[in-house]
Amino acid sequence: MNARPQNKWVKFKVLKDTKKFDRYLPETQRFSRKSLWDFMRKYGTVMLKPYLGKSGYGIIQVSPLEENRYVIQNENRKIILDGKRAFLGQLKKMTRHSKYIVQRRICLAEIDKRPFDIKVLVQRKKQLSWKVSGMLAVVAERDYVVTNVSRTILPIKKAIAQTLLKPTPTKKLLKSIIKVCLLAAKQLSDYYPSQNIISFDIGLDHNAKVWIIEANFKPSKKPFLILKKGK
């Protein structure tokens, strides 16, 4: 078992420590009142994620509206609040039991007006080279901000064919995703040497730019098995 902490903030910093991942990582900071306002001023809509959350649990999307109003969304539930005090008070209630990060929201590519991300499963045996053992796309349910509760799983090539991305050859795009995930796995395993399986949540924006949204050290293989059975 790894003695080093495996939370989202530490894993982000491990990747951020090398310049080669700068272009693939959404800006991220530890959550505080200052970082929240800084990110909202810079990006508008931002994501709040618990350090140790899994399966999308606890992820919150926040957005400013006009006239000093704010919207908070958790899964498919939205709350609109008037004024900073009410907004911060509600966030405090929702985050008080966990440490959070604040992260730039990536406007993900969509299928049927629903955002999707890509799950890439990478594994290695006995400290050998990392290899991709599975790739698929997960489409968010209607009105959800995350894909984790979705029942819509697609082969990655089919998903790319159904979305309106900046024209990019699918083969080139897949090659880029695989390269990024293998490099990231190597970087993370240098810090977590006993880790032999990682699932990456990869986002594509509307310009077909690749983003590393998250790295999961205890991934579920169920979506990959479901897709395999459906073939």
N, C-alpha and C positions, 0 to 999 in steps of 0.2 A: 504494500500500500504506500502511496506517495505521502511523505510527511509535509510536503509543501502545499500551501493553500491552493485550491483549484477553482476559486470563484471567478466570475466574469471579469472583474477588474484586474486581477493578477494575470489572467490569460491574455487580456488585451495588452497589458504592459509588456509581457514577454514578447509578443509580436511587434509591438511598437518600438521596442528597443533596437530593432534593426531597420534601417531606412528603406529596405526593399519592399516593406509592406505598407509604407505610408499611403500610397495611392489606393490601396484596397481596404483600408480601415476607416469606417465612419468616425468622425471626431467623437471622443468619449471622455467623460470626467466623472469623478466621484460626485454623487448628488449632494448638493447643498443649495441653500437659497440663492447664493451668488451664482453658482454654476448654472442653475435653472434659468435665471433671468438672462445671463450671458448667452446661453444657447437659444433661448426663445427670441432674443433680439436678433441674433445672427441667422437663425434657421426658421423661425416661426414655429412649426410643429416639431416636437421632439418626443423621444421615447424615454421612459423611466423603467429600468429593469432591476429586479432584485439580484444581489450578488450571487445567491445560491438557488435561484428559481429554475424550474425545469418544466417542460411541456407547456411553455407559455404562461405558467402561473405567475400572477402578480405583475405582469407587464402593463404599463399605463401609458397612454398617448395623451399629450396635453397640447392645446393650441390656444393662441390668443384670438379673441374676436374683437369687433369694434366696440367702442364705448365702455372700455374697462370691463369687458366680460371675457370669460374663459370657458373652454370646454375640456372636460376630462373624460376619456374613454377607456374602459377596461372590458376586454372581450367585445361584446356587441352592445354594451350598456354605456350610454352617454349621460353626463351631468353637465348642465350649463350653470355657471356661477357668476354672480355680479360682484365685482371688486376683488382686489388682491387679497384682502383679509379672508374672505369666504373661500377663495380659491386655495390659498395656502393652508387654511384650516382643514379643508377636505383632503388635500394631499397628505397632510400630517396624519390624519386618521388612517389613510390607506397604506402608508409606508412606515408607520411607527415601530413595527415589530421586525423590520428587516433593514439592512444596509442596501442602498440603491446606487446605480450608476445613472447618469444622464447621457443620452446618445443622440446624435443627429439622426433624424428620420430619413431613410432613403426612400424615395418615391419609386416603389418597385414596379416593374413591368406587370401588365395585367392580362388576364384571359377572361373574357366576358365581364369586364369591369371589376374583376376580383384580383387582387395582387397575388403573386405566387413567388415562392423561393425554391431553391434547389438544395436538396440534401445530398451530400457527398460523403460516403462511408469509406474511410481509409484504414488499412490494417497492416500489421507487420508480424513476423514470427521471429522470436528469439533475437531481437535487435537487428534484424536484417532490414533491407530497404522497404520503405512504405510503398503500398500499392493501393490503387482505387479498387474497391470490391463492389461498389454499387453507386448508382446515381439515379435520382428521380426528382420530379417536381411536385410540390404540394401547393394547391390553390386554396386560398382563404375562403371560408364560408362567407356568404353575403353579409355585409355590414360589420365583419370582424376586422381587427387591425393586425392580427397575427394569424399564421397558418396552422398553428399547433393543434387546433381542435378540428381541423379539416378532415372530411371524408373523401376529398377529391385528390387522387394520386394519379400522376401521369408519367409515362416515359418522357425523359427529358427532351428528346428530339421532337416529340409530338407537341410538347408544351411550347417550345421555341417556335415551332411552325404556326402555332395558334395566336401568338402575341404580336403586337405591332412594335417591333424594335427597329432602331436604326439599322439599315441593311448591313448585316454582318454574316459571312458564311458560317453556317452551323458548325462545321468541322473545326474552323478556326476558333470559334467561341468555346467549344467543348475542350479543345486543347489548352486554351488559356485557363479555364476553370480547373482542369486537372493539374496543370503546372502550379497554380497558386495553392491548391490544397496540399499537394505533396511538399512544397516548400514550407508551408505553414506547419504541417505535421512534423517535419524535421526540426523546425525551430522550437516548437513546443516540446518535443521529445528530448531535446538537449537540456531543457529545464526540468522536465518530468520523465526521467529515463526509464521508468517502469511502465509507462503508458504504451499500450500496443494497439489501441483502437480509438479512433476519433471520428466523430461525425461533424462535418462543417455545414452550417446554414449559409448558403451563398445567395446573395441578392444580385439581380440584374436591374439596372435602372433603364429608362426609356432610350438611352443612348447606347445600350448594350455594354455598359461598363460593369465590371465585376467587383462585388463588394463582399468582404468577409463579415457577416453579421454576427456569427457566434461559433465557438468550438465546443462541442459536447463530449465529455469523457466517458459518459455512461449511456451511449445512444441505444435507442430501441431499434432492433432489426425488423420489427413487425411490418413497417411500411414497405420495405424491400421484399419481404416474403409475400405480402399481399399482391404487389405488382407482378412478381414472378409467377404466382399462381394464376393471375388474370391473363397472362400471355397465351 
